[in-house]
Amino acid sequence: MELRLVRTGMILASLVALAAVGCATAPKTPMMGTGDPVADRQRLMKNVGANWADIQAKVKAGAPETVAVNAEALSLHAQRIPTLFPEGSLTDKSKAKPEIWQKWPEFAAAAKNLENRSATLRDQAVAKDGAAVTTTVATFGREACGTCHTPFRVPPPQQQPAQPRS
């Protein structure tokens, strides 16, 4: 029991240290912004995708309790999402739909949903609750990512409905 408490304490301390380092170095990293909101959000979303892929790989490998750092990264990235969609940043290179700005409260709520679900996933991993992590991961794509991607993102070509042939 004592060893488990020590291990949990070390994991929490590591997460705090990682977050502190991230906060201390963030202004120096390109993630903080290039002045091009489309490029910045695409970079952030690639990072979100990489963390999500890592989470899925860890769960598939039978190590769901190891996803805490990835889930924390998702939560922190989700906090930034609304700041990366300023009015007027809809361009040809963006996959954003105009509905983002037409339904801003819903869009902001979807980003907050991703933040909260990511934090829940992180907490489950820190608690070493592998069963809870696995259950959360099973619905995460639909219930966290999908609440934003479905209404507010143009689907990739393979996901777009087929055009009727004449």
N, C-alpha and C positions, 0 to 999 in steps of 0.2 A: 504494500500500500504506500509506504513512504517513498519507494523508488518511483512509483507512478506519479506521485505528487511532484517529486523533483523533476521528472521528465516533462510533465505538463508545464511546470514553471519555466523550464528551459525553453520549451517551444514558444510559450507566450513571450518570454524575454527576447527570443530571436525574432519573432514577428514585430515586436515593438522596435527593436533595433533596425530591422529591415525598413519599416515604415519611416523611422527617423532619418535613415540614410537617404531614402527616396525623397523625403521632403527637403532635406538639406541640399541635395544635388539636383533636384528637379528643375530649377530655373536655368541650369547650365545645359540641360539636355534638349535635343531637338523636339522632344515630345511637347515642350511648353509652347511651341508655336513658331511658325515660320512667317506668319502674316497672311498665309493662304489658308482660310478655314477649311476648304475642301481637302487640300493635301494633309492638313493637320488631323482632320477627322478620319480620313482614310488610313493614316498611319496609326491612329489610336485603335481603329476597328481591326486592323491587322494584328495589333498587339492583343486585343481582346480575343480574336480568333485563335492566336497561338496559345494563349493561356487556356482557352476552352479545350483546344485539341490536347493539350498536356493533361488537363483534368480527366478527359475521357480516356486517355491512354493509361493513366495511373489507376483509374477505376477498373478498366479492362484487365490490367495486370494484377489485380487483386490487392491494390494498395490505396484504397479510398481515403484512408486517414492522412495521406501525404499531400493532399490538395490544398491545404490551408493558405500557402503563399500565393498560389494561382488564384484562389477565390478572393483573397484580399486585393490582388491586382485588379481583378474584374470589378470589385466594389469601388476601388479608387478611380478607375477609368470611367465607370458609370457616373460618378459625380461630375466629371468633366464634360460629359456628352452635351448637355444643353448649351454650354458656352461655345461649343464648336459649330453651332448652327445659327449664326447671326442672320438677321433679316437681310435678304439680298444675296445670299451665298449659294443660291441654286444655279448651277452652271451645267454645261453639257457633260463635263467630266464627273459630275456628281450622280449618285444613285438615289439621292434623296427625292422624295415626292413633295410637291407643293403643300400637301396636307399638313406637313410639319408646322408650317407657319399659320395655316388656317385653323389648326386644332392644337395650338401650342400647349394648353393645359394638359391635354391627353398625352402629348409627346413627352412633356416634362414628367408626367406621372409614370410613363413607361420606362424612362431612364431611372427614376427613383425605384421602380419595381426591380429593375436589374440590380441596382445597388443593394437593396434590401435582401433579395434572394441570394446574391453573392455573399453578403455578410452572414446569412444563415448557413450557407454551405461552409464558409470559413469556420464558423463556430462549431459546426458538427465535426469538422475535421480536427480542430483543436481538441475537442472532447473525445477524439478517437472513436467516434460512433460511425463505424464503417457502414453499417446497415442504413443509417439515416442519410449518409453521403450518397450511397448508391441509389437510394430512392429519390433523393433530390435531383441527382444528375439525370435520372431517367426522364424527368419532365422539364428539366431546366431549359432546354432549347426552345420548347414550345411556350412555356410559361414565363420565361425571363426574356430571352432574346426575341422570341416570336411576337411578344406584345408590342414591340417597336418595329421589327422588320416587316411584319405582315401589313400593317396599315401605312407605314411611313417610308418604305424602301422599295424601289423598283426591283422586282425579282430578277435574278440572273437569267439569261436567255433560256437555259434548259428548264427553268421553273415557270416560264411564262406560258399561258394557255396557248395551245396550237391554234393557228389561224385557219378558219374554214377555207377549203379549196373551192374554187369556182368551177 
